[in-house]
Amino acid sequence: MVFQREVKISTQTHGEMHDLTDDVQKIVDESKIAAGLVNVSLVGSTAAISTIEFEPGLERDLPEALDRLIPPSRSYGHEQAWHDGNGHSHLQATLLGPSLILPVSNGKIVVGTWQQIFLIELDIKPRQREVVVTVQGD
């Protein structure tokens, strides 16, 4: 069986993070699938999906670390083509990735005690984000 729903997230700024764990669990609950997999996939190329201990320190640390690894700059090839200021956003999103697959057991997402699913906005302007959650299993 396959069950699919969307989650809409409004973002305002680069580095903004959203905990999606409860939203994804509600969709798993709605699916009535007891065992299988859940895929959490972002539609877009300037944000990312992953897991982290979702707490204020890491909400600050992750965007800062990404900006140190791939800093905002006008020298990226993307900037030469489009001049939109978000070349670093595309590269940071590529580094983290657009999707995540987690197991479902006994109707619950299998994550660690300190592990939450999150979306991070990496673009430089407000966005309406669409996250597609697909649950597959028995």
MARBA-143511 format. One record per atom (N, C-alpha, C): residue in three letters; x, y, z. Coordinates in steps of 0.05 Angstrom, whole numbers, padded with zeros to 5 digits, always signed. Example, Ala and Ser with C-alpha at 12.3 -4.5 7.8 and 13.67 -1.06 7.14 Angstrom:
BEGIN
ALA+00264-00114+00156;ALA+00246-00090+00156;ALA+00264-00066+00156;SER+00257-00045+00142;SER+00273-00021+00143;SER+00258+00001+00157;
This chain:
BEGIN
MET+00017-00024+00000;MET+00000+00000+00000;MET+00018+00025+00000;VAL+00009+00045-00014;VAL+00023+00071-00015;VAL+00003+00093-00008;PHE+00012+00111+00009;PHE-00004+00133+00019;PHE+00012+00159+00017;GLN+00000+00180+00007;GLN+00016+00205+00002;GLN+00000+00230+00010;ARG+00014+00248+00023;ARG+00003+00274+00030;ARG+00024+00295+00027;GLU+00016+00321+00027;GLU+00034+00343+00025;GLU+00033+00360+00051;VAL+00055+00372+00057;VAL+00057+00391+00080;VAL+00067+00417+00067;LYS+00053+00438+00073;LYS+00061+00465+00064;LYS+00075+00480+00086;ILE+00097+00493+00080;ILE+00112+00508+00100;ILE+00119+00536+00088;SER+00112+00557+00102;SER+00120+00584+00094;SER+00146+00591+00109;THR+00166+00600+00093;THR+00191+00608+00105;THR+00196+00637+00100;GLN+00213+00649+00116;GLN+00219+00678+00114;GLN+00248+00684+00107;THR+00267+00667+00116;THR+00295+00676+00114;THR+00314+00652+00112;HIS+00337+00658+00101;HIS+00359+00639+00099;HIS+00367+00628+00127;GLY+00369+00602+00129;GLY+00377+00589+00154;GLY+00354+00582+00172;GLU+00330+00589+00165;GLU+00307+00583+00181;GLU+00301+00553+00180;MET+00296+00541+00204;MET+00291+00512+00205;MET+00264+00507+00216;HIS+00251+00485+00207;HIS+00225+00477+00215;HIS+00226+00447+00222;ASP+00216+00440+00246;ASP+00213+00412+00255;ASP+00189+00400+00242;LEU+00192+00380+00226;LEU+00171+00367+00211;LEU+00162+00340+00224;THR+00175+00332+00246;THR+00171+00306+00257;THR+00141+00300+00263;ASP+00128+00318+00277;ASP+00099+00314+00283;ASP+00082+00313+00258;ASP+00087+00330+00239;ASP+00072+00330+00214;ASP+00075+00303+00200;VAL+00100+00293+00199;VAL+00104+00267+00185;VAL+00091+00245+00200;GLN+00093+00245+00227;GLN+00080+00224+00243;GLN+00050+00224+00239;LYS+00038+00247+00238;LYS+00009+00249+00233;LYS+00001+00236+00206;ILE+00018+00240+00186;ILE+00012+00228+00160;ILE+00016+00197+00162;VAL+00036+00188+00176;VAL+00039+00159+00180;VAL+00015+00148+00195;ASP+00006+00162+00216;ASP-00018+00154+00230;ASP-00042+00152+00212;GLU-00046+00172+00195;GLU-00068+00173+00176;GLU-00067+00150+00156;SER-00043+00142+00149;SER-00039+00121+00129;SER-00048+00094+00139;LYS-00047+00090+00165;LYS-00054+00064+00178;LYS-00033+00042+00171;ILE-00010+00050+00160;ILE+00011+00031+00153;ILE+00027+00026+00178;ALA+00029+00000+00186;ALA+00042-00007+00210;ALA+00072-00012+00206;ALA+00080-00022+00183;ALA+00108-00028+00178;ALA+00115-00021+00149;GLY+00137-00007+00146;GLY+00145+00001+00119;GLY+00166+00023+00119;LEU+00163+00042+00100;LEU+00181+00064+00098;LEU+00166+00090+00094;VAL+00177+00112+00103;VAL+00166+00138+00098;VAL+00187+00155+00084;ASN+00180+00166+00061;ASN+00198+00184+00046;ASN+00188+00213+00050;VAL+00206+00230+00058;VAL+00200+00258+00062;VAL+00216+00273+00041;SER+00202+00286+00022;SER+00216+00297-00001;SER+00207+00326-00006;LEU+00227+00344-00008;LEU+00222+00372-00013;LEU+00221+00377-00043;VAL+00201+00393-00051;VAL+00200+00402-00079;VAL+00214+00429-00080;GLY+00237+00430-00093;GLY+00252+00455-00095;GLY+00282+00450-00093;SER+00298+00469-00101;SER+00327+00466-00102;SER+00342+00485-00084;THR+00329+00499-00067;THR+00343+00517-00049;THR+00335+00514-00020;ALA+00327+00490-00013;ALA+00321+00482+00015;ALA+00329+00453+00017;ALA+00328+00442+00042;ALA+00337+00414+00045;ALA+00321+00401+00068;ILE+00322+00375+00068;ILE+00309+00358+00088;ILE+00330+00340+00101;SER+00330+00337+00127;SER+00348+00318+00140;SER+00338+00313+00169;THR+00356+00301+00185;THR+00349+00298+00213;THR+00371+00311+00230;ILE+00363+00319+00254;ILE+00381+00333+00273;ILE+00368+00331+00301;GLU+00383+00337+00321;GLU+00371+00342+00347;GLU+00360+00371+00345;PHE+00334+00374+00343;PHE+00322+00400+00338;PHE+00321+00416+00364;GLU+00342+00432+00368;GLU+00344+00449+00392;GLU+00357+00475+00384;PRO+00353+00496+00400;PRO+00362+00523+00392;PRO+00392+00525+00384;GLY+00409+00511+00399;GLY+00438+00513+00392;GLY+00444+00503+00364;LEU+00433+00480+00358;LEU+00437+00469+00331;LEU+00422+00484+00309;GLU+00399+00496+00317;GLU+00385+00513+00297;GLU+00403+00537+00289;ARG+00420+00545+00307;ARG+00439+00567+00300;ARG+00464+00555+00287;ASP+00474+00533+00298;ASP+00500+00522+00289;ASP+00499+00512+00260;LEU+00478+00498+00252;LEU+00477+00487+00225;LEU+00478+00508+00203;PRO+00460+00528+00204;PRO+00462+00549+00183;PRO+00489+00563+00183;GLU+00501+00568+00207;GLU+00527+00581+00208;GLU+00549+00564+00196;ALA+00547+00537+00201;ALA+00567+00519+00190;ALA+00565+00518+00159;LEU+00540+00517+00150;LEU+00536+00516+00121;LEU+00546+00542+00108;ASP+00542+00565+00121;ASP+00552+00590+00110;ASP+00583+00592+00111;ARG+00595+00578+00129;ARG+00625+00577+00130;ARG+00635+00559+00107;LEU+00621+00536+00103;LEU+00630+00517+00082;LEU+00624+00528+00054;ILE+00601+00540+00050;ILE+00593+00551+00024;ILE+00581+00578+00029;PRO+00598+00598+00031;PRO+00589+00625+00038;PRO+00574+00640+00016;PRO+00557+00658+00024;PRO+00544+00675+00004;PRO+00567+00690-00012;SER+00564+00691-00038;SER+00584+00704-00055;SER+00573+00709-00082;ARG+00582+00730-00095;ARG+00574+00736-00122;ARG+00592+00722-00143;SER+00611+00706-00134;SER+00629+00694-00153;SER+00621+00666-00163;TYR+00599+00655-00153;TYR+00590+00629-00163;TYR+00580+00632-00192;GLY+00583+00610-00207;GLY+00574+00610-00235;GLY+00545+00616-00237;HIS+00529+00607-00218;HIS+00500+00612-00217;HIS+00495+00642-00217;GLU+00512+00657-00202;GLU+00509+00686-00200;GLU+00515+00699-00227;GLN+00535+00689-00241;GLN+00542+00700-00267;GLN+00519+00697-00287;ALA+00504+00675-00284;ALA+00482+00670-00303;ALA+00456+00684-00295;TRP+00450+00684-00269;TRP+00423+00693-00260;TRP+00423+00719-00243;HIS+00445+00725-00231;HIS+00448+00750-00214;HIS+00426+00752-00193;ASP+00419+00729-00181;ASP+00397+00730-00161;ASP+00406+00726-00132;GLY+00432+00724-00128;GLY+00443+00724-00101;GLY+00440+00698-00085;ASN+00432+00676-00099;ASN+00427+00651-00084;ASN+00443+00627-00094;GLY+00466+00632-00107;GLY+00483+00610-00115;GLY+00490+00592-00092;HIS+00498+00604-00069;HIS+00505+00589-00045;HIS+00481+00572-00036;SER+00457+00582-00039;SER+00433+00568-00030;SER+00430+00541-00045;HIS+00434+00542-00071;HIS+00432+00517-00087;HIS+00454+00497-00079;LEU+00478+00507-00074;LEU+00500+00489-00067;LEU+00496+00478-00039;GLN+00487+00494-00020;GLN+00482+00484+00007;GLN+00460+00463+00007;ALA+00439+00468-00009;ALA+00417+00449-00011;ALA+00426+00423-00023;THR+00443+00424-00043;THR+00454+00400-00055;THR+00470+00384-00035;LEU+00485+00397-00019;LEU+00502+00384+00002;LEU+00485+00368+00021;LEU+00463+00379+00030;LEU+00445+00365+00050;LEU+00426+00346+00036;GLY+00415+00354+00014;GLY+00396+00336-00001;GLY+00367+00343+00003;PRO+00351+00335-00017;PRO+00322+00342-00017;PRO+00304+00322-00003;SER+00314+00299+00005;SER+00295+00279+00015;SER+00308+00261+00036;LEU+00291+00245+00049;LEU+00299+00228+00071;LEU+00280+00204+00071;ILE+00291+00180+00075;ILE+00275+00156+00078;ILE+00280+00145+00106;LEU+00258+00140+00121;LEU+00260+00128+00148;LEU+00242+00104+00150;PRO+00249+00085+00167;PRO+00232+00062+00171;PRO+00207+00070+00188;VAL+00186+00054+00184;VAL+00162+00056+00200;VAL+00158+00028+00213;SER+00154+00028+00239;SER+00150+00003+00254;SER+00128+00008+00275;ASN+00109-00011+00276;ASN+00086-00008+00294;ASN+00072+00019+00291;GLY+00071+00029+00266;GLY+00057+00054+00260;GLY+00072+00079+00268;LYS+00097+00076+00276;LYS+00113+00099+00285;LYS+00138+00102+00268;ILE+00146+00127+00263;ILE+00172+00132+00250;ILE+00194+00123+00268;VAL+00213+00109+00258;VAL+00235+00099+00274;VAL+00258+00120+00273;VAL+00259+00136+00295;VAL+00280+00156+00299;VAL+00291+00154+00327;GLY+00315+00164+00331;GLY+00326+00164+00358;GLY+00312+00185+00376;THR+00317+00182+00402;THR+00305+00200+00422;THR+00310+00229+00415;TRP+00334+00235+00406;TRP+00342+00263+00401;TRP+00344+00269+00371;GLN+00329+00255+00355;GLN+00330+00257+00326;GLN+00303+00266+00315;GLN+00302+00290+00303;GLN+00278+00300+00291;GLN+00283+00305+00261;ILE+00260+00305+00246;ILE+00261+00310+00217;ILE+00258+00341+00214;PHE+00275+00353+00197;PHE+00272+00382+00194;PHE+00275+00390+00165;LEU+00264+00414+00160;LEU+00268+00428+00134;LEU+00285+00452+00141;ILE+00305+00458+00125;ILE+00320+00483+00128;ILE+00318+00499+00102;GLU+00310+00524+00106;GLU+00308+00543+00083;GLU+00336+00554+00078;LEU+00345+00552+00053;LEU+00371+00561+00046;LEU+00371+00584+00026;ASP+00347+00590+00016;ASP+00345+00613-00003;ASP+00346+00639+00013;ILE+00348+00661-00002;ILE+00351+00687+00011;ILE+00326+00703+00013;LYS+00303+00691+00005;LYS+00278+00706+00006;LYS+00256+00687+00016;PRO+00233+00698+00024;PRO+00211+00681+00034;PRO+00202+00662+00012;ARG+00194+00638+00020;ARG+00185+00617+00002;ARG+00161+00602+00013;GLN+00145+00592-00004;GLN+00124+00572+00003;GLN+00135+00545-00005;ARG+00141+00529+00015;ARG+00153+00503+00010;ARG+00132+00481+00011;GLU+00136+00462-00007;GLU+00119+00438-00009;GLU+00136+00414-00002;VAL+00128+00398+00017;VAL+00141+00374+00025;VAL+00122+00351+00020;VAL+00130+00331+00003;VAL+00113+00308-00003;VAL+00122+00285+00015;VAL+00103+00275+00030;VAL+00108+00252+00048;VAL+00093+00228+00037;THR+00109+00207+00031;THR+00099+00182+00020;THR+00104+00159+00039;VAL+00084+00145+00047;VAL+00086+00123+00065;VAL+00080+00098+00049;GLN+00098+00078+00050;GLN+00094+00053+00035;GLN+00099+00030+00054;GLY+00081+00010+00052;GLY+00084-00014+00069;GLY+00059-00028+00073;ASP+00058-00043+00095;ASP+00035-00060+00102;ASP+00016-00046+00122;
